[in-house]
């Protein structure tokens, strides 16, 4: 089946869904009170499972019974892909329509002429394994025979559909593998249409939000509060949220030590371009890596020397959990810096965070 489907398409689709600061997740995790992102994930997962199965499926066996179950496995995989694509269409394209409705292009040797491809596929699925012993065809209850290779046609498999009614004529249903694969290819390729739609939805969303002006504040801390709120509304990117939260801790910190006041002010001033860049990127909805550095270049030798203490320190800062070794970490920081920054448990977390930043950039 490698020439029919491969998992590159669904892998690329999954990458798209997870890109653009997880736009799809942010919009569809609560769409009208429904978590449609869960549906999207389910569809992607089962498409992946089915495609990888088809890529690695064995050649059809010469034993007719084994071949019948192989064909049923093929039909089931196609059904999973088709249903998943239909659900994705309803999420992203139009919830009230079904793709390929009324089309009759895949199955040319059909028993039931008034059925479109979608419906005829469900007929084949039912008769060749899904509901073989409980069918409704041509207005009567029917039961599929043992599948066989007919000498009268070029069909890969054939079944007779026995009627429950006395003296009612059997129907003959033929299955052609090449028609099933054509049906599969058209449904799997429809992911390209959905991909284009998602890209269009993101661009529309980006343009709409970029038109909503972000409030400008003269005070850096007030501006950061605004940016935190705007970041939440503009895809709530983890990276930007982390940068903004770090900056808020720094600008909220009050330095009372006269020896550190000027150093702290200079450091805060050096961060103003980062605040402006965050605002500019959020305004244009360009959620990309920041060119300016909110964390100015650290003294690498000090970072290496205190790597253990700093890792524990940051865990304490961000988690808010008590650390019984905190006093030891402060002793180490004071010893290495010869008491310049006067680390103390009596300091607020914000002030301690600022002092560490000053220590690493001084």
C-alpha angles and dihedrals in degrees: 000000000000091000091054104045138001131181095246091090096052091041090054090046091052090050090052092050090052095044132085093053089307092298093170092052094047094050101037103037086087111017108164091332093312127108098225091165088074088055091050091051092048091051093049092048095051093044088054092048092049096044093049090048091052091047091057102034118130124244115272112278123239090231106092094216093052090045091052091057091044089054091048089052089051091050091048092052091049090048092053091050093046094048092045092051090048091053092048088051089054091050099046109018113029126336092202100054138065120220118244093015112168092008117137105183107108104052113052099160097058130161095204110048099189094060119095121222094271093052095040090054090055088051091054090046092051096046097043099052117315099080104356095146097044113046137151111208132156093356098306142083110265140181127210120237127227105292114249142172107258120216090205097067141026090245117134092223135006134193133188114225107219118206125228088217117092115253093002113141121252120245123225119220121190126199124205118194093207090058091050090051091050089052089049094049094051092050095045092047089054086078085079090062091049090047091056090048093053091049089051092048091052093049091050090049092048093050093046094052094042088061091058104087119226114232114252120223126188093213112076094217093050088048090053091053088054091048092051090055092045092048090055090054095042101064095298093245112202094220095051092043090053093049092048093047091051091050091049091053090051096047094043091055114104115211114206097170107100091209091060101037097088092042091051093048092050090050093049091049089053088059096056093090089055091053090050092048092051090050092048093049093047090048093053092037090237099144097188136136112291116252093204117064120239086190104053118217110296126223096259095205091055092045090054094045092051098034094122095045093045093051090052091043094054090048089055093047097049100036098042089215122140115258116198089203094058094104090054092051091052091049090053093048092049092047094051093046094040091240094299095135098033097220110203139170087232090068119095117252090249092053092046090050091051092048091054090051090050091048092052095047102035 
